[in-house]
Every structure is written in C-alpha cells, then in structure tokens.
Amino acid sequence: MSRDKIKALDELERLLAKSRAAGKKVVMTNGCFDLLHVGHVRYLQGARELGEVLVTAINSDRAVRALKGEGRPLMPEGERAELVAALQVVDWVVIFDDMTLDHLLGRLKPEIHAKGTDYTVESVPERETVRSYGGSVAIVGDPKNHSTRDFIRLLGENRE
C-alpha cells in the first residue's frame, strides 16, 4: 500500500542505512506536489535514474501556505504524500515542515539531491549543505512547462 511508503524521519534514517549497506545510491527530491501533473512525474523519473533509492520530501501544509500563499495547498499533506508514494519510481516519502530541505539533507545525507529544471546547480538553495557532507546536486526533468499555478489559473478561467 502506498501509505506504507510514507515514513517518519527516524525510521527513514534506519531504512536508508540498510539501503547503503546493500550498496545502493540514495537520491532525494522535494516539492509541494499540490496538484500532481506530468512535470512532477518526469522530474521524479529523472531523479530515479540517478540512483537505486528515491526519497521524496513533501512540504507540509504550513510550509506550502508560506511558500505559495493563501488558498494553498489544494490538498492536505497526507493526501499529497499518498499520491506521490503511489508512484512506482518513489521508494519513500517524508513530510517536512521547514522552508528549505537543509535539515533533512543534513540528517539523511543522500548521495544526490535532485531538483527540477527551474533551478541550476548553482541556484539550488541547499547546495552548500549537500556539498558539506560530500553529496552532489543534479538537475532533472523536462523544461518547466507545467505548473500547479497554471492549472489553477486555467481551472478558474474555465468556470461556468
């Protein structure tokens, strides 16, 4: 069941230690995933190609409101996490409440931190944290031609 893939941080640390002991490379992604769309799927698929274990961190409801404004998220964090966890390419999901991924990266230390094409390696906010423990940053996915904000706008325009 996809909900079984949603983990607390302490449990996720233990699971990743076992994966690394088995020689597996850990990749971490993150996002709001407020309205799952093909851009998200391509981003996660691109990240998965970089390693054997994909961890996706989902912004909490509070964090999404702070980042995106009132009226967001559209779906509660548990449902967003469950949708992402249902994707075959994702191994584990964790919900986080911070504005950046620095704390999680510092604890989980993925070999690769993957971000979408709206970033460059040098513009990733957490790049120094990743470099501090010897990890690397990668940019994956297709061009940012899809966004939840655009879908919300289109839905509003098509109301009757």
C-alpha positions in Angstrom: 0.0 0.0 0.0 1.3 3.4 -0.9 0.8 4.8 2.7 3.4 2.2 3.9 6.0 4.2 1.9 5.4 7.4 4.0 7.9 7.4 6.8 8.9 9.5 9.8 12.4 10.8 9.7 13.9 8.4 12.3 12.5 5.4 10.6 13.7 6.7 7.2 17.2 7.1 8.5 17.3 3.4 9.5 15.9 2.3 6.2 18.4 4.3 4.2 21.3 2.9 6.3 20.2 -0.6 5.3 20.0 0.5 1.6 23.5 2.0 1.8 24.8 -1.2 3.5 23.5 -3.1 0.5 25.4 -0.7 -1.9 22.5 1.3 -3.1 22.8 5.0 -4.0 20.2 7.3 -2.4 18.6 10.2 -4.4 16.4 12.8 -2.7 13.8 15.1 -4.3 11.4 17.5 -2.8 8.4 19.6 -3.6 4.8 20.7 -2.7 3.2 18.3 -5.2 0.0 20.2 -4.7 -1.7 19.0 -7.9 0.2 16.1 -9.4 1.0 16.6 -13.1 3.2 15.2 -15.8 6.0 17.6 -14.9 6.2 16.1 -11.5 6.2 12.6 -12.9 9.1 13.4 -15.3 11.0 15.1 -12.5 10.7 12.0 -10.3 11.6 9.7 -13.1 14.7 11.7 -13.9 15.7 11.6 -10.3 15.2 7.9 -10.0 17.5 7.3 -13.0 20.4 8.7 -10.8 20.3 6.0 -8.1 18.6 2.9 -6.7 16.6 4.5 -3.9 14.4 7.6 -4.3 13.2 9.6 -1.3 10.8 12.4 -1.9 10.2 15.0 0.7 6.8 16.7 0.7 6.3 20.2 2.1 3.8 20.3 5.0 0.6 22.2 4.7 2.1 25.1 6.8 5.2 25.3 4.6 3.1 25.3 1.3 1.0 28.2 2.7 4.1 30.1 3.5 5.7 29.4 0.1 2.6 29.7 -2.2 0.2 31.9 -0.3 -3.4 31.7 0.9 -5.6 29.1 -0.7 -2.8 26.6 -0.9 -2.3 23.8 -0.6 -5.2 22.5 -2.6 -4.9 19.0 -0.9 -3.7 18.2 2.6 -0.2 16.9 3.1 -1.3 13.4 3.9 -3.1 13.1 0.6 -0.3 14.7 -1.4 2.2 12.3 0.2 0.0 9.3 -0.6 -0.3 10.3 -4.2 3.5 10.6 -4.6 4.0 7.4 -2.7 1.8 5.6 -5.1 4.2 6.3 -7.9 6.4 3.3 -8.7 9.6 5.3 -9.1 9.3 6.6 -5.5 10.6 4.4 -2.7 10.0 6.5 0.4 8.1 9.8 1.2 8.7 12.0 4.2 6.7 15.2 5.1 8.8 18.2 6.2 7.8 21.5 7.8 10.9 23.7 7.0 11.2 26.3 4.3 14.3 24.5 2.9 15.4 20.9 2.8 18.7 21.7 4.7 17.7 19.9 7.9 16.5 16.7 6.1 19.5 16.7 3.9 21.8 17.0 6.9 20.2 14.0 8.6 19.6 11.7 5.6 22.7 12.7 3.5 21.5 11.4 0.1 24.4 10.9 -2.3 22.4 13.1 -4.8 19.9 15.9 -4.2 17.9 16.3 -7.4 16.0 19.4 -8.3 13.8 20.4 -11.3 14.8 22.4 -14.3 13.6 25.7 -12.8 17.0 25.6 -10.9 20.6 25.4 -11.9 23.1 23.5 -9.8 24.4 26.9 -8.5 20.9 28.2 -7.7 19.7 25.2 -5.6 19.2 26.7 -2.1 20.6 23.7 -0.3 23.7 23.2 -2.5 26.1 24.1 0.3 24.5 21.7 2.7 24.8 18.9 0.2 28.4 19.7 -0.6 29.3 19.9 3.1 28.7 16.1 3.5 30.1 15.1 0.1 26.9 14.8 -1.9 26.1 16.3 -5.3 23.3 18.3 -6.8 21.7 17.3 -10.1 19.1 19.0 -12.3 16.5 16.6 -13.7 13.1 16.6 -15.5 11.7 18.3 -18.5 11.6 22.1 -19.0 9.3 23.8 -16.6 6.3 23.9 -19.0 3.8 22.6 -16.3 2.9 24.2 -13.0 0.2 23.8 -10.4 -0.3 27.6 -10.5 -1.0 27.4 -14.3 -3.5 24.6 -13.8 -5.3 26.6 -11.1 -5.5 29.6 -13.3 -6.9 27.5 -16.2 -9.5 26.0 -14.0 -10.5 29.4 -12.8 -10.8 30.7 -16.4 -13.0 27.7 -17.4 -15.5 28.1 -14.6 -19.1 28.4 -15.8 
